[in-house]
Amino acid sequence: MKQTPKIIHGLSEIAGNYDAILCDVWGVLHNGVEPFAASVDALQQFRKQGGSVIMITNSPRPSSEIPAQFANIGVASDCYDAIITSGDATRALLQARVADPVFILGPKRDLPLYDGLGLKMVPLEDAAFISCTGLINDRVETPADYHDLLQQALARKLPMVCANPDIEVMIGDQRIWCGGALAQIYQKIGGEVLYAGKPHQPIYELCYAKLEQLTGRAIPPKRILAIGDGIGTDIKGAQEAKLDCLFVATGIHANALCVSGKLDAEKLALDFKQQQTMAKFGIAELSW
């Protein structure tokens, strides 16, 4: 019997089964330009019922940087209790290599990731490893622009620490390539890549520790709901962490999976099968 996610119409249908939510940001809470009002309201309502909400994002920046981003976009500060980023989880990987010179690959806006680590930043030819947060000019460039650089890195057998495993995101209506796209290519040509963000477990461990700090108790995985739009990151990560997951179709898969505003469970199940993962629930857009 083919497994398909249960399509729900609002978070309120299942909220009573959970004490905490780990909610993705980009594509679920906002599109990089404006918040999704119904998503913000759903998380606010969950918190009003006593639940805890942690925003879990593959942003390569430290979590301390994210509230200002939210404020600029217009995301209300009362829809979450804490924020955990891939940047937070990645700093431990970087700290372990602090004695080695590093080549920084990514836009200048991501440099706060390295604050206080004491890393020696050098050109590629002098580096012992690469730290990748994304493309240098992600509004214009594509991964193809980095073919020569990645080949040079491979020839020197440089490991890559990828601070943002996402392949792409939507900023408004524009599709933007992320650090994960470069890391994926590097792996395919034989390079070594290290990750800490979704779908990898270090970022989830940080979330569990933050939840225990917030609530004063360890919340069992069966009482935690993961929410996300990325099948290869949010959904796969939740499955590997043994968390129930709600797939939201407002991100990069929306046009392919929704018909007349309704989420097609059969198409969604096929996509899950192709990526060898599964979510328990699906919803066209996050709402209460």
C-alpha positions in Angstrom: 0.0 0.0 0.0 1.4 3.3 -1.1 2.2 5.7 1.8 0.8 9.2 1.4 0.9 12.1 3.9 -2.3 13.2 5.6 -3.4 16.5 4.2 -4.6 18.9 6.8 -6.2 22.3 6.6 -4.8 23.9 9.7 -2.3 23.4 12.4 -5.1 23.3 15.0 -6.1 19.9 13.8 -2.9 18.3 15.2 -1.5 20.9 17.6 -2.7 19.1 20.7 -0.4 16.2 19.9 2.7 18.3 20.4 4.5 20.3 23.0 7.0 21.9 20.7 7.5 22.9 17.1 10.8 23.2 15.1 9.7 25.4 12.2 11.7 26.2 9.1 12.0 29.9 8.2 12.5 30.6 4.5 9.5 29.4 2.5 7.4 28.7 5.6 7.5 31.9 7.7 8.4 34.3 4.9 9.6 34.5 1.3 12.6 36.8 1.9 10.5 39.8 1.2 7.4 39.6 3.4 6.0 37.3 6.1 3.2 34.8 5.5 0.6 36.2 7.8 -1.2 32.9 8.2 2.0 31.2 9.2 2.8 33.8 11.8 -0.7 33.5 13.2 -0.5 29.7 13.4 2.7 29.8 15.4 1.3 32.6 17.7 -1.8 30.5 18.4 0.4 27.4 19.2 2.4 29.4 21.7 -0.8 30.8 23.2 -1.8 27.2 23.9 1.4 26.7 25.9 3.6 25.2 23.1 7.2 26.2 22.4 8.4 27.2 19.0 12.0 27.2 17.8 12.7 28.6 14.3 15.3 26.2 12.7 17.0 27.6 9.7 19.8 26.7 7.4 20.9 30.4 7.4 24.7 30.4 7.7 24.6 33.4 10.1 24.6 33.2 13.9 21.1 33.1 15.4 21.8 36.5 17.0 21.6 38.1 13.5 18.1 36.7 12.6 15.8 38.9 14.7 17.0 42.0 12.9 16.2 40.2 9.6 12.8 39.3 10.9 12.2 42.9 11.9 13.2 44.2 8.4 10.8 41.8 6.8 8.0 42.4 9.3 7.9 39.1 11.1 6.3 39.5 14.5 8.6 38.6 17.4 6.0 36.8 19.4 5.6 33.8 17.0 8.7 32.0 18.3 10.6 31.4 21.5 14.1 30.9 20.1 16.1 30.6 16.8 18.7 28.0 15.9 20.7 28.4 12.7 23.0 26.2 10.6 25.5 28.9 11.4 25.3 28.1 15.1 25.8 24.4 14.4 28.6 25.1 11.9 30.7 27.2 14.3 31.6 24.0 16.2 33.0 22.5 13.0 35.0 25.6 12.3 36.3 25.8 15.9 37.7 22.3 15.6 39.8 23.6 12.6 40.8 26.9 14.1 44.5 26.1 13.7 44.1 25.6 9.9 44.1 28.5 7.4 40.7 28.8 5.7 39.4 30.1 2.3 36.1 31.9 2.8 33.6 31.3 0.0 30.4 33.4 0.3 28.9 36.9 0.4 30.2 39.5 2.8 26.9 39.6 4.6 27.7 36.1 6.0 31.0 37.2 7.7 29.4 37.4 11.2 29.6 33.6 11.1 33.3 33.8 11.9 33.2 36.5 14.6 35.3 35.5 17.6 36.6 32.2 16.2 40.1 33.4 15.4 40.3 31.8 12.0 43.1 32.8 9.6 41.5 33.7 6.3 43.7 33.2 3.3 43.5 32.8 -0.5 42.5 29.4 -1.9 46.1 28.5 -2.8 47.2 28.9 0.8 44.1 27.3 2.5 43.9 24.0 4.4 40.1 23.9 4.0 37.1 25.9 2.6 34.2 27.4 4.5 31.3 27.9 2.2 28.2 29.9 3.1 27.0 30.5 -0.5 27.8 32.1 -3.8 29.6 35.5 -3.6 27.0 37.3 -5.7 23.9 35.0 -5.4 21.6 37.4 -7.3 23.7 37.1 -10.5 25.9 34.0 -10.3 25.0 30.3 -10.7 27.0 27.2 -9.5 28.4 26.9 -13.0 30.5 30.0 -12.3 32.4 28.1 -9.7 33.5 25.2 -11.9 37.2 26.2 -12.0 37.4 27.1 -8.3 36.0 23.8 -7.2 38.3 21.9 -9.5 41.3 23.8 -8.0 40.1 22.9 -4.5 39.6 19.3 -5.5 43.2 19.2 -6.9 44.4 20.3 -3.5 42.1 17.9 -1.7 40.6 20.6 0.4 37.7 19.6 2.7 34.7 22.0 2.5 32.6 23.0 5.5 29.2 24.0 4.2 27.4 26.4 6.5 24.1 26.4 4.5 23.0 23.0 3.1 20.0 24.5 1.2 20.3 24.1 -2.6 18.1 27.0 -3.4 15.5 29.4 -1.9 12.9 31.8 -3.3 13.3 35.5 -2.6 9.9 36.8 -3.7 9.6 35.3 -7.2 13.3 34.9 -7.8 15.1 31.5 -7.3 18.4 32.0 -5.6 21.2 29.4 -5.3 22.6 28.6 -1.9 25.8 27.1 -0.4 24.4 23.6 -0.6 24.4 23.8 -4.4 28.2 24.3 -4.5 28.7 21.6 -1.8 26.6 19.2 -3.8 28.7 19.7 -6.9 31.9 19.4 -4.9 30.8 16.1 -3.5 29.9 14.8 -7.0 33.3 15.5 -8.3 34.9 13.8 -5.4 35.4 16.5 -2.8 34.9 16.0 1.0 32.0 18.1 2.5 31.2 18.5 6.1 27.7 19.7 7.2 26.0 20.6 10.5 22.7 22.1 9.3 19.5 20.4 8.1 19.2 17.5 7.4 22.2 16.7 9.5 21.7 16.0 13.2 24.0 18.6 15.0 21.4 21.4 14.4 18.6 19.2 15.9 20.8 18.5 19.0 21.1 22.3 19.5 17.3 22.6 19.2 16.7 19.9 21.8 19.1 21.6 24.2 17.4 25.0 23.7 14.0 23.4 24.3 15.1 21.9 27.6 16.5 25.2 28.6 13.2 27.0 27.7 10.9 24.4 29.3 13.0 23.0 32.1 12.5 19.5 30.8 13.5 17.1 28.0 10.7 16.9 25.5 10.3 13.5 24.0 10.7 13.4 20.2 7.2 12.1 19.8 5.9 15.4 21.2 7.9 17.5 18.8 6.6 18.5 15.4 9.0 19.6 12.6 7.5 22.0 10.0 9.2 22.7 6.7 9.1 23.1 2.9 12.4 21.5 1.9 12.1 17.8 1.1 15.8 17.1 1.1 16.5 19.2 4.2 13.5 19.8 6.5 11.6 16.6 5.7 14.6 14.3 5.5 16.2 15.8 8.6 13.0 15.3 10.6 12.7 11.7 9.5 16.3 11.0 10.5 15.7 12.7 13.8 12.5 10.5 14.2 10.2 13.5 14.4 6.7 13.8 13.0 6.8 16.3 10.2 4.4 18.7 8.5 5.3 19.6 4.9 4.3 23.1 3.8 3.9 23.8 0.1 4.6 27.6 0.2 8.3 27.3 -0.7 10.2 26.1 -3.7 7.9 23.1 -4.5 4.6 25.1 -4.4 3.9 25.3 -8.2 4.7 21.7 -8.8 2.6 20.3 -5.9 -0.4 22.5 -5.6 -3.4 22.5 -8.0 -5.9 25.4 -7.7 -4.5 26.2 -4.2 -4.8 22.6 -3.0 -1.9 20.3 -2.1 -1.9 17.1 -4.3 -1.1 14.3 -1.9 -0.2 11.8 -4.7 2.3 14.2 -6.2 3.8 14.9 -2.8 4.1 11.2 -2.0 5.9 10.7 -5.4 8.4 13.4 -4.6 9.0 11.9 -1.1 9.5 8.5 -2.7 12.1 9.9 -5.1 14.0 11.5 -2.3 13.5 8.4 0.0 11.8 10.3 2.7 8.3 10.9 4.1 6.3 13.4 6.1 3.3 12.5 8.3 1.3 15.5 7.3 1.0 18.0 4.4 -0.6 21.4 4.1 -0.9 23.9 1.2 0.1 26.8 3.5 0.7 27.0 7.2 -2.3 28.3 9.0 -4.1 27.7 12.2 
